[in-house]
Amino acid sequence: MDWYNDERLAGEVRSMTPVQRRKAAILALRRLQQPLTGLAMPQEWGVDSQVLKAVLRAGESALKNAYDGSLHAAVEEILRAPIFADEEDDLYAEGNQELQLEVLAAWINLCEVWEEMREGATKSLLMKVRQLTIGEDAGVQQSLSVISGEAERQAYLDGVDRTLAEYGLGYFGTRNIEIERRCNDVILGSSDDMELWASRDGREVQQLCDEFSSEILSVLQDSSSF
């Protein structure tokens, strides 16, 4: 099965309202949030840690259907940082910083498409998260370090559902799609005016995303080569 040309995901996104698509995108980015705040960024990038936290808080506010413009305001602060300024072309990212920069760019993109939140824009954001998690698997394979949890990750892959195994991905790529499916199921089962955290299922997917994000951060901290 092709993880990029995924008809199942296309059908899920097609069935969503714009509000539901925003929820799906926010939850997807939540699965990559801890590397933003748990790993140091280069000082020359000029991205303030409090601004990053403000972005994440505003994202959660949006999930509660209480969006008040704070997400756009926080992202505008990020856009003023040297790393995103045209005159600072000599700044670059390497290693773990590449993931951080890609996630920041995804938040910026989300703000750009927020109002209409069309099907194509939503799929692109979800695919970006898929791509980044698949990249983490590549980093683990190439790492020269011994990364804890390898046996557990392999045990997960050995016992994963056939419909997930067919993608032929590593642990993070596979697990992300599994959580993505669960998130989309919960979102499609909720109304536009329902706060996602108001239900047990909503709190469950929040926890799944946070646990996954913690796993990625742990692996990044444990590796010296990516």
VEXDO-920698 format. One record per residue: z, x, y of N, C-alpha, C in turn. Coordinates in pm, whole numbers, padded with zeros to 5 digits, always signed. Atoms other than C-alpha are relative to their C-alpha. Layout:
<pts>
ZXYZXYZXY...
</pts>
This chain:
<pts>
+00000+00085-00120+00000+00000+00000+00000+00088+00125+00013-00075-00124-00091+00125+00348+00111-00040+00096-00112+00033-00090+00218+00145+00572-00049-00035+00140+00051+00026-00135+00000+00130+00883-00077-00132+00006+00074+00126+00005-00241-00150+00793+00072-00096-00095-00092+00077+00083+00035-00373+00662-00014-00149+00033+00024+00143-00025-00067-00738+00630+00129-00081+00002-00127+00073-00002+00286-00850+00557+00064+00006+00138-00057-00014-00134+00414-00710+00886-00084-00075+00102+00087+00070-00095+00112-00846+01071+00028-00150-00001-00031+00142+00011+00192-01194+00940+00133-00035+00062-00132+00025-00058+00556-01167+01041-00008-00002+00153+00010-00009-00146+00472-01061+01396-00082-00117+00055+00084+00111-00043+00202-01327+01423+00079-00130+00007-00079+00123+00006+00458-01595+01336+00110-00006+00104-00110-00007-00096+00704-01482+01604-00042-00052+00136+00017+00030-00142+00743-01617+01954+00019+00130+00078-00024-00121-00080+00747-01362+02240+00148+00041+00003-00143-00032+00001+01129-01385+02249+00038+00066-00132-00029-00059+00130+01148-01312+01877-00059+00139-00013+00063-00132+00005+00909-01020+01917+00082+00102+00078-00088-00090-00074+01137-00870+02181+00120+00041-00085-00114-00030+00088+01426-00895+01938-00040+00099-00108+00047-00090+00106+01221-00724+01665-00018+00142+00054+00022-00132-00060+01127-00439+01900+00132+00068+00034-00130-00057-00035+01483-00390+02027+00073+00050-00124-00067-00042+00123+01621-00377+01673-00068+00123-00059+00071-00117+00051+01350-00130+01571+00042+00126+00075-00042-00115-00078+01441+00104+01857+00148+00032-00022-00141-00023+00030+01808+00057+01774+00016+00091-00122-00007-00082+00121+01735+00223+01440-00020+00149+00031+00018-00139-00040+01657+00542+01633+00085+00036+00122-00074-00019-00125+01919+00517+01908+00095+00119-00003-00105-00102-00002+02181+00767+01793-00051+00141+00025+00051-00132-00040+01957+01076+01814-00016+00016+00151+00010-00010-00146+01920+00991+02184+00132+00046+00062-00131-00028-00060+02292+01007+02259+00083+00099-00080-00079-00088+00086+02419+01215+01967-00049+00143-00004+00056-00136-00007+02196+01520+02025-00020+00038+00146+00017-00046-00137+02187+01728+02340-00148+00004+00037+00135-00014-00055+01875+01709+02556-00003+00121+00092+00010-00113-00094+01747+02005+02758+00038-00043+00141-00043+00035-00135+01908+02005+03101-00117-00015+00095+00114+00004-00092+01572+02067+03265-00078-00130-00009+00066+00131+00008+01450+01729+03142+00053-00093+00108-00059+00082-00105+01689+01570+03391+00030-00142-00040-00032+00135+00047+01772+01268+03175+00152-00010-00014-00145+00013-00003+02129+01164+03247+00049-00078-00121-00053+00067+00119+02339+01065+02944+00047-00141+00031-00044+00134-00037+02480+00767+03133-00118-00096+00012+00120+00083-00006+02128+00639+03192-00043-00040-00140+00034+00033+00138+02058+00661+02819+00090-00110-00054-00093+00102+00047+02369+00460+02744-00028-00134+00067+00033+00124-00071+02266+00207+03008-00121-00068-00063+00116+00056+00068+01931+00162+02834+00041-00072-00127-00042+00059+00126+02100+00095+02503+00084-00126+00022-00080+00119-00031+02350-00148+02658-00090-00115+00045+00092+00104-00049+02069-00334+02834-00084-00057-00113+00074+00049+00115+01877-00354+02509+00082-00100-00080-00087+00095+00072+02173-00520+02340+00016-00129+00079-00009+00119-00084+02207-00757+02635-00123-00088-00019+00124+00075+00020+01844-00855+02584+00002-00074-00133-00011+00068+00128+01917-00937+02222+00088-00124+00008-00087+00115-00017+02181-01179+02344-00062-00105+00092+00070+00092-00090+01920-01357+02556+00065-00006+00138-00064-00007-00131+02103-01243+02868-00069+00106+00085+00073-00105-00072+01830-01020+03006+00001-00027+00150-00016+00019-00143+01888-00967+03376-00071+00107+00083+00070-00105-00072+01657-00680+03470+00062+00136-00015-00069-00129+00011+01903-00406+03377-00079+00099-00086+00078-00090+00084+01672-00266+03108-00110+00067+00082+00103-00058-00085+01387-00219+03354+00060+00099+00099-00064-00088-00097+01626-00065+03605+00038+00134-00064-00039-00123+00069+01757+00187+03350-00122+00083-00036+00122-00072+00036+01408+00277+03233-00064+00062+00123+00054-00058-00123+01298+00329+03593+00074+00129+00036-00076-00123-00023+01578+00586+03623-00052+00112-00089+00055-00101+00091+01440+00767+03318-00134+00051+00051+00133-00039-00048+01089+00767+03467+00007+00095+00119-00015-00091-00113+01225+00953+03770+00043+00139-00044-00044-00130+00049+01345+01240+03549-00118+00099-00004+00108-00100-00002+01146+01567+03564-00090-00001-00123+00081-00003+00121+01029+01537+03203-00116-00097+00007+00107+00099-00011+00820+01234+03300-00076+00010+00132+00069-00017-00128+00711+01358+03643-00126+00085-00020+00129-00070+00016+00349+01475+03673+00008+00147+00036-00004-00138-00047+00445+01791+03853+00078+00092-00093-00081-00082+00091+00661+01910+03563-00070+00013-00135+00077-00011+00123+00387+01970+03306+00047+00115-00089-00043-00115+00079+00555+02294+03197+00119-00034-00090-00110+00041+00087+00844+02101+03037-00058-00055-00130+00053+00043+00129+00797+02034+02667+00116-00027-00096-00101+00031+00102+00977+01921+02355-00035+00072-00129+00021-00062+00130+01023+02090+02021+00115-00040-00093-00103+00034+00096+01213+02016+01703+00054-00141+00019-00063+00131-00015+01462+01731+01736-00035-00066+00133+00032+00054-00131+01365+01691+02100-00127-00085-00002+00123+00078+00010+01023+01557+01996+00033-00145-00034-00042+00136+00035+01193+01256+01836+00062-00068+00120-00064+00059-00117+01406+01199+02144-00104-00043+00104+00101+00031-00100+01103+01209+02372-00085-00119-00043+00080+00112+00051+00906+00970+02151+00077-00132+00012-00081+00122-00011+01193+00721+02148+00012-00043+00146-00002+00033-00143+01227+00740+02526-00132-00064+00042+00131+00055-00035+00853+00678+02556-00016-00142-00054+00009+00135+00059+00886+00375+02327+00079-00100+00084-00075+00088-00089+01157+00226+02552-00080-00031+00126+00083+00018-00119+00930+00279+02851-00114-00097-00031+00109+00089+00040+00643+00112+02666+00048-00144-00016-00054+00135+00018+00865-00184+02575+00013-00071+00134-00013+00062-00132+00938-00246+02942-00136-00039+00056+00134+00027-00051+00567-00232+03021-00059-00128-00059+00061+00117+00068+00483-00507+02769+00098-00116-00010-00110+00094+00021+00809-00705+02797-00036-00144+00033+00019+00137-00049+00692-01009+02991-00082-00085-00096+00085+00080+00089+00411-01122+02763+00032+00025-00147-00036-00040+00136+00517-00936+02446-00097-00057-00103+00106+00048+00089+00192-00994+02265+00015+00059-00140-00004-00042+00140+00137-00950+01895-00035+00148-00016+00045-00138+00014-00051-00620+01929+00101+00100+00051-00099-00090-00058+00211-00461+02153+00123+00012-00090-00116-00002+00091+00489-00559+01914-00029+00083-00123+00038-00078+00119+00307-00419+01613-00004+00149+00033+00008-00140-00037+00245-00094+01800+00138+00064+00009-00135-00054-00009+00615-00048+01874+00064+00015-00138-00056-00010+00135+00716-00124+01516-00066+00112-00079+00069-00109+00067+00451+00116+01390+00045+00136+00050-00053-00125-00053+00581+00386+01622+00131+00038-00067-00126-00028+00068+00925+00353+01465-00028+00040-00146+00037-00041+00136+00766+00366+01119-00048+00145-00001+00056-00135-00005+00575+00679+01216+00110+00105+00019-00107-00096-00027+00887+00852+01350+00093+00017-00119-00087-00013+00117+01095+00774+01043-00072+00074-00114+00078-00075+00098+00816+00901+00818+00000+00148+00037-00008-00137-00045+00819+01215+01029+00132+00066-00035-00129-00056+00040+01188+01259+00954-00001+00041-00147+00013-00038+00141+01106+01260+00582-00075+00133-00014+00076-00126+00003+00850+01535+00644+00088+00116+00043-00090-00104-00045+01112+01732+00834+00100+00040-00106-00095-00028+00108+01360+01702+00548-00066+00085-00108+00071-00074+00105+01101+01826+00299-00030+00144+00041+00035-00133-00047+01012+02124+00515+00121+00084+00039-00119-00070-00047+01368+02216+00607+00038+00115-00091-00051-00115+00075+01502+02554+00502+00149-00014-00028-00143+00022+00018+01856+02416+00511+00025-00093-00119-00046+00095+00100+02046+02237+00239+00059-00120+00075-00041+00119-00075+02081+01884+00377+00078-00093-00091-00085+00082+00084+02367+01677+00239-00059-00139-00019+00047+00135+00029+02290+01343+00075-00132-00007-00072+00131+00001+00065+01974+01449-00103+00002-00081-00129-00008+00074+00126+02089+01309-00438+00006-00150+00024-00011+00142-00031+02181+00975-00283-00133-00056+00050+00131+00047-00050+01847+00949-00103-00100-00014-00115+00091+00008+00114+01659+01021-00424+00037-00116-00091-00044+00112+00083+01869+00768-00616-00047-00132+00061+00051+00120-00067+01773+00507-00356-00148-00020-00032+00143+00010+00026+01404+00583-00401-00029-00035-00145+00021+00028+00143+01435+00573-00780+00024-00146-00033-00035+00138+00032+01581+00223-00768-00054-00102+00097+00045+00090-00104+01394+00072-00474-00094-00107-00056+00087+00110+00041+01209-00258-00504-00146+00044-00005+00140-00040+00021+00849-00230-00624-00083-00019+00126+00081+00027-00119+00709-00385-00305+00024+00103+00110-00027-00109-00094+00872-00102-00109-00051+00132-00055+00045-00124+00063+00791+00174-00358-00150+00018+00014+00146-00007-00009+00422+00088-00327-00050+00070+00125+00041-00071-00120+00414+00240+00020-00010+00151-00026+00005-00141+00033+00471+00581-00140+00064+00090+00104-00065-00076-00106+00701+00696+00141+00130+00064-00049-00129-00060+00028+01015+00907+00146+00114-00094+00035-00118+00084-00018+01368+00781+00197+00000-00072+00135-00014+00063-00131+01370+00721+00573-00114-00098+00028+00111+00092-00020+01023+00568+00583+00016-00128-00078-00019+00117+00086+01104+00335+00295+00117-00085+00048-00119+00073-00042+01451+00240+00414-00024-00072+00132+00031+00065-00127+01323+00166+00764-00078-00129-00023+00078+00120+00027+01067-00080+00626+00086-00108-00065-00091+00097+00063+01334-00244+00411+00085-00070+00106-00083+00058-00104+01560-00295+00713-00085-00081+00097+00092+00073-00087+01264-00400+00927-00027-00140-00056+00026+00130+00064+01185-00678+00677+00120-00092+00014-00121+00082-00011+01544-00797+00679+00019-00048+00143-00012+00040-00141+01553-00797+01059-00098-00111+00032+00102+00100-00032+01229-00992+01082+00030-00134-00066-00039+00124+00067+01351-01247+00828+00106-00075+00081-00108+00061-00078+01665-01308+01033-00054-00052+00133+00057+00041-00128+01470-01323+01360-00084-00126-00015+00086+00117+00021+01216-01570+01221+00081-00125-00035-00087+00112+00034+01503-01786+01101+00089-00046+00113-00083+00037-00114+01662-01806+01445-00087-00056+00111+00073+00059-00111+01561-02003+01752+00002+00095+00120+00008-00087-00117+01466-01846+02083+00129+00003+00080-00120+00006-00083+01785-01960+02251+00127+00038-00074-00117-00037+00080+02013-01834+01977+00033+00148+00019-00043-00138-00007+02213-01517+02037+00001+00059-00141+00015-00058+00134+02133-01287+01748+00135+00033-00063-00131-00038+00056+02494-01173+01714+00090-00120-00027-00083+00118+00021+02618-01531+01695+00007-00038-00147+00001+00034+00142+02535-01548+01324+00043+00120-00084-00037-00108+00093+02661-01350+01027-00120+00087-00032+00121-00076+00032+02303-01249+00943-00040+00090+00116+00031-00081-00117+02250-01127+01298+00089+00123+00009-00093-00114-00003+02559-00908+01284-00031+00097-00115+00034-00085+00114+02448-00781+00944-00117+00094+00034+00114-00086-00030+02111-00655+01071+00034+00102+00108-00047-00097-00098+02279-00493+01370+00067+00117-00072-00071-00105+00072+02503-00302+01130-00097+00085-00082+00100-00075+00078+02209-00206+00907-00074+00100+00088+00072-00088-00092+02022-00063+01206+00088+00116+00045-00091-00105-00046+02327+00129+01327+00029+00101-00110-00026-00091+00112+02400+00274+00983-00121+00090-00025+00122-00078+00019+02038+00386+00948-00012+00106+00109+00003-00093-00112+02050+00544+01293+00098+00114-00021-00101-00103+00027+02367+00730+01193-00047+00097-00107+00053-00087+00105+02197+00862+00880-00100+00100+00057+00098-00090-00059+01911+01005+01081+00069+00107+00085-00072-00096-00082+02149+01167+01328+00069+00104-00088-00071-00092+00090+02351+01320+01043-00094+00104-00059+00098-00092+00058+02041+01471+00885-00050+00098+00105+00046-00088-00107+01921+01610+01217+00106+00105+00034-00108-00092-00029+02259+01768+01280+00019+00102-00112-00021-00084+00118+02260+01914+00928-00114+00098-00023+00117-00083+00023+01921+02079+00956-00021+00097+00116+00024-00100-00103+01831+02393+01143-00147+00026+00022+00142-00034-00008+01455+02382+01101-00088-00108+00057+00083+00105-00062+01341+02052+01255+00085-00086+00093
</pts>
